[in-house]
Amino acid sequence: MTTQQELENFMYNLAWLRKKHGLSRTRMAAILGIRISTLDRLERGDLPEKLPAEVLLHLMRWFSLTPSALLSGHLDEQP
């Protein structure tokens, strides 16, 4: 799997997790410590030039995920 595929999986999973858990964009952005505009870009698949590693860590901690689960595929397709 390429880094690009992992990034695409991350952005897909971010949007999927927010919707699955019924979180507003405002709440999800607060959980991740980012602006709503950054969250919107991520959910559209547009990776900002700089994205702090803390975003990934917050997402993994909040939803009890491993890096592999978050990056290796779509969460809605995993057993």
N, C-alpha and C positions, 0 to 999 in steps of 0.2 A: 504494500500500500504506500502511496506517495504522500508527501507532506500536504500537497494540495487536497488530496482526498480526505485526509484527516481533518483539515481545516473546514472543508465542506460538511463533513459529518458533524463537527462541533457546532457549526452555525445552524444546521438542520435540527440537531438535538436541543439546542438552546430554545428555539421557537417551539418545538414539540413539547418540551418540559413545561414551558410557561403555559401553554394552552391546556395540557393535560391536568395541571394542578390548578387551573382557573385563576392564574395570577394576572393582574393587569400589567401593562407595560411599565407603569410607574412603580409598582411593587417589585417587579423583576429587576428593573434598573437599580432600585435601592438595594436589593439583595446583593447584586453584583458590584455595586459601587461605581456605576457608570451613568452617563447621561441617557435620557430616553432616546435622544437622536442617535447615539451610538448603538443602543439596543436595536432600534429600527433598522439601522444599516446592517447589523449582524444578521437579523432575521431575514433580510432581503438577500443575504449571501454576499454582502459587500464588506470585506474585512478592512477595518481601518488600518492605516499605516502603522500605528502603534496601539497595541492592546496589552495592558499590563497582565502579567502572569497571575496576578491576584484574582482576575475575573474567572479564570479556569479553576483556581483553588476554591473560590466562593461557590461556584456552581457544583463542584464535586462534593464539598462539605454539606451544602444545603440539601442536596438530593441524594447523599450517600452513594456516590458513584466513584468508580475507579477511572483513572485516565484512559485505560483501554476501553472501557464501556462507553465513555464519552466520545472517543475519537475513532474507534475501529469500525463503526457501522451506525445504522439508524436504530435508536433505542426502541422504536415501535416495532422493529422486526426481530428483536432479540428475545430469546425465551425467558 
